[in-house]
Amino acid sequence: GLVASWFGGTAEKNPDVCIWVAHYDKAKKTWTTGVEVANGVQADGKRHPTWNPVLFQPRGNAPLMLFYKVGPSPQTWWGELRTSTDGGRTWGAAQRLPAGIFGPIKNKPVQLADGTILNPTSDETDEKPSKWRVYFERSTDGGRTWSKTPFLNDGIKVGAIQPSILFHDKIGGAKLQALGRTRQGKIFTVSSDDAGKTWGEMSLLPLANPSSGTDAVTLKDGRHVLIYNPVPKGRTPLKVAISRDGHAWKDVITLEDQPGEYSYPAVVQTSDGRVHVTYTWKRQKIRYAVIDPAKL
């Protein structure tokens, strides 16, 4: 079944912001009421906000993974992980990730053919000028230990965060592309030919980005889907684009085009081939859409 997660509270950055989870009820064709599964309450009673939950289901009988962040700000937060052996109905104790390891920052990890888990990761410094830099975390033992790549960009010429990972030979293969959010008004792209161990030079695609989160996925038929706000400012409209090579993109579906903020999309393809999208609707709700890939 489908599981969704988001962070919510009185307002982003407030200490009451928690991580929530809901399940899709196929029989009723609706989502269950959200349940709080993590918060930032510390042993001494102090409470921090939580941020950016990311769900990931490794292959086989591995537990479902829920990565999220805890801390006052993106400059000071740390990564935590909870796992579930029953599809997200119940969760084990929170585990703080090792120092310097943050987990996927916004978008889902991918699993390579050899079982390696690759987290799309980034950081935001509080230096002046602040730097936005992309890198990747790798685990070859199911998430028990992690290593990480160097930063892929200087954080200033191209200030980039929150990457998504696409496959360019086969799903799970070695030829990868990452793309995502920048401060330069465009979506960035960067590629790897060795399963994410090393990466080439980061550049900008001719796709508008208003410094807003994106997400992307490679479909089983080899095409790529991108969810983004195709404007230089603001977070409407929210559109679906399709590409065969990851560089030339065509907008094919408008998810939202009314005034308001429509942001922080997530996209996956399930075993039946359908494409599932969630996103924030006016910072009030989580909206869900299902797309038939034959219509893309």
C-alpha positions in Angstrom: 0.0 0.0 0.0 0.9 3.7 -0.2 2.3 5.6 2.7 2.8 9.4 2.9 4.7 11.5 5.3 4.9 15.3 5.9 5.9 17.8 8.6 3.3 20.0 10.1 2.5 22.3 13.0 1.6 25.9 13.6 4.3 27.1 11.2 7.6 25.9 9.7 10.5 26.3 12.2 8.1 26.4 15.2 9.0 23.8 17.9 5.6 22.1 17.7 6.2 21.0 14.1 6.1 17.1 14.0 6.4 14.3 11.5 3.1 12.8 10.4 2.2 9.7 8.4 -0.9 8.5 6.7 -1.9 5.4 4.6 -4.1 5.1 1.5 -7.1 2.9 2.1 -7.7 1.1 -1.3 -11.2 -0.1 -0.3 -12.4 3.4 0.7 -10.3 5.2 -1.8 -9.2 7.7 0.7 -6.3 8.5 3.1 -6.3 7.7 6.8 -6.1 10.5 9.3 -2.5 11.6 9.8 -0.7 10.2 12.9 2.2 11.8 14.6 5.2 9.5 14.4 8.2 11.7 15.4 8.9 15.0 17.1 11.8 17.1 18.4 11.3 16.6 22.1 14.7 16.1 23.8 15.7 14.1 26.9 16.0 17.4 28.8 12.5 18.5 27.8 13.6 21.0 25.2 11.7 20.8 22.0 12.9 21.5 18.5 11.0 21.6 15.2 11.3 18.6 12.8 11.7 18.9 9.0 11.7 17.1 5.6 10.5 13.5 6.2 11.6 11.1 3.4 10.2 7.6 3.1 12.2 4.8 1.4 11.5 1.1 1.0 14.6 -0.9 0.2 14.2 -4.1 -1.8 13.5 -7.5 -0.3 12.2 -7.8 3.2 14.0 -4.7 4.6 12.1 -2.4 6.9 10.5 0.8 5.6 12.8 3.7 6.4 11.7 7.2 7.5 14.4 9.8 7.5 13.8 13.3 8.9 15.6 16.3 10.4 15.5 17.7 14.0 16.9 21.1 15.0 16.2 24.9 15.1 17.2 25.5 11.4 18.7 23.8 8.3 22.1 25.2 9.4 21.9 23.4 12.8 19.6 20.4 12.3 20.7 16.7 12.5 19.4 13.6 10.8 17.3 10.9 12.5 15.9 7.6 11.2 13.0 5.4 12.3 12.1 2.1 10.7 8.9 0.0 10.4 8.5 -3.7 9.8 4.8 -3.5 9.1 4.5 -1.0 6.3 4.5 2.1 8.5 1.8 1.1 10.9 4.2 1.1 13.9 7.7 2.4 14.2 10.9 1.6 16.1 12.8 4.0 18.3 14.3 7.1 16.7 18.0 6.7 15.8 20.2 9.7 15.5 22.4 9.4 12.3 26.2 9.6 12.7 27.8 13.0 12.9 28.1 14.5 9.4 25.4 12.1 8.0 22.0 13.7 7.4 20.1 11.3 5.2 18.2 12.4 2.1 17.5 16.1 2.5 14.1 16.2 0.7 13.8 13.6 -2.0 13.9 9.9 -1.9 17.0 7.7 -2.0 17.6 5.2 -4.8 18.9 1.7 -4.6 21.5 0.5 -7.1 21.6 -3.0 -8.7 24.2 -4.1 -6.2 22.0 -3.0 -3.3 23.8 0.2 -2.5 21.5 2.9 -1.2 22.3 6.4 -2.5 20.9 9.4 -0.6 20.5 12.7 -2.4 21.8 15.2 0.1 22.8 18.9 0.5 23.6 21.5 3.0 22.9 25.2 3.7 25.6 27.1 5.6 25.2 30.2 7.7 28.4 31.7 6.3 28.2 35.1 4.5 27.5 34.6 1.7 25.6 31.4 2.6 26.5 28.4 0.5 24.1 25.8 -0.9 25.9 22.6 -1.8 25.0 19.2 -3.1 26.6 15.9 -2.2 25.6 12.2 -1.8 25.7 9.6 0.9 26.2 5.9 0.2 25.5 2.8 2.2 26.5 -0.7 1.1 25.1 -2.5 4.1 21.4 -1.5 4.2 21.9 1.8 6.0 24.0 0.6 9.0 27.0 2.6 7.9 27.4 5.5 5.5 30.1 7.3 3.5 29.7 10.5 1.5 31.1 12.2 -1.6 32.8 15.6 -1.7 30.6 18.6 -2.4 29.7 18.8 -6.1 29.5 22.6 -6.3 31.0 25.7 -4.6 27.6 26.7 -3.3 27.9 30.3 -4.7 28.3 30.2 -8.5 25.6 27.6 -8.4 23.8 27.4 -5.1 22.0 24.1 -5.2 20.1 21.9 -2.8 17.6 19.0 -2.6 18.6 16.8 -5.5 16.6 14.0 -7.1 18.3 11.0 -8.8 17.5 9.7 -12.3 18.8 6.6 -14.1 20.1 6.7 -17.7 21.0 3.1 -18.7 18.6 1.1 -16.6 16.9 1.5 -13.2 19.6 0.6 -10.7 22.4 1.1 -13.2 25.6 3.2 -13.1 24.7 6.2 -15.3 23.0 8.7 -13.1 21.7 12.3 -13.3 20.7 14.5 -10.4 18.7 17.7 -10.7 17.0 20.1 -8.3 16.6 23.5 -6.7 18.9 26.5 -7.0 19.2 30.1 -6.2 20.1 30.9 -9.8 16.5 30.8 -11.2 17.0 27.5 -13.0 17.1 23.8 -12.2 20.5 22.3 -11.9 21.8 19.1 -13.5 24.9 17.0 -12.8 25.8 13.5 -14.0 27.7 10.4 -12.9 28.9 7.4 -14.9 30.1 5.3 -11.9 27.0 4.8 -9.8 27.3 8.1 -8.0 30.9 7.6 -6.7 32.1 10.6 -8.7 30.2 13.4 -10.5 30.9 15.8 -13.3 30.5 19.5 -13.4 27.2 21.0 -12.3 25.3 23.2 -14.8 21.9 24.7 -15.2 19.0 23.4 -17.3 16.8 25.9 -19.3 14.0 25.2 -16.8 12.8 27.9 -14.4 13.1 27.4 -10.7 11.9 30.0 -8.1 14.1 28.5 -5.4 11.4 25.9 -4.8 11.7 22.2 -4.2 11.3 19.8 -7.1 11.2 16.0 -7.4 11.8 13.6 -10.3 11.7 9.9 -11.0 12.8 7.5 -13.8 9.9 5.4 -15.1 10.1 1.8 -16.0 9.9 2.6 -19.7 13.0 4.8 -19.4 11.3 8.2 -19.5 11.8 10.7 -16.8 9.1 12.7 -14.9 9.7 16.0 -13.2 7.4 17.9 -10.8 8.2 21.6 -10.5 7.1 25.3 -10.5 8.1 26.5 -14.0 8.3 30.2 -13.1 11.1 32.5 -11.9 9.2 33.7 -8.9 6.3 32.3 -6.8 5.1 28.7 -6.4 2.3 28.5 -8.8 1.7 26.9 -11.2 2.8 23.4 -10.3 3.4 21.2 -13.4 4.5 17.8 -14.6 7.1 17.5 -17.3 8.4 14.5 -19.2 11.8 13.8 -20.8 13.6 11.1 -22.6 17.1 12.3 -22.0 16.8 14.3 -18.8 17.8 17.6 -20.6 14.9 18.4 -23.0 11.7 18.6 -21.0 8.1 19.1 -22.1 5.3 20.2 -19.7 2.4 17.8 -20.0 0.1 18.2 -17.0 -0.8 21.2 -14.9 -1.5 20.1 -11.3 -2.3 23.6 -10.0 -2.5 27.0 -11.6 -4.6 29.1 -9.2 -3.1 31.8 -6.8 -1.4 30.3 -3.8 1.6 28.2 -3.0 1.9 24.6 -4.4 5.2 23.2 -3.5 7.5 20.4 -2.1 6.3 17.7 -4.5 7.2 14.0 -4.2 6.8 11.5 -7.0 7.1 7.7 -7.3 6.0 5.0 -9.7 4.4 1.9 -8.2 4.5 -1.7 -9.4 1.2 -1.3 -11.3 2.9 1.4 -13.4 0.9 4.3 -12.1 2.7 7.5 -11.1 1.8 9.0 -7.7 2.4 12.6 -6.6 2.0 14.4 -3.3 2.6 18.1 -2.7 1.8 20.9 -0.3 -1.4 22.8 -1.0 -1.2 26.4 0.1 0.7 25.2 3.2 -2.6 24.0 4.6 -3.0 20.4 3.3 -1.2 17.6 1.4 -2.7 17.0 -2.0 -2.5 13.6 -3.8 -2.6 12.9 -7.6 -2.4 9.7 -9.6 -1.2 9.8 -13.2 -1.5 7.2 -15.9 2.0 7.1 -17.6 0.4 6.2 -20.9 -1.0 9.7 -20.9 2.4 11.4 -20.4 
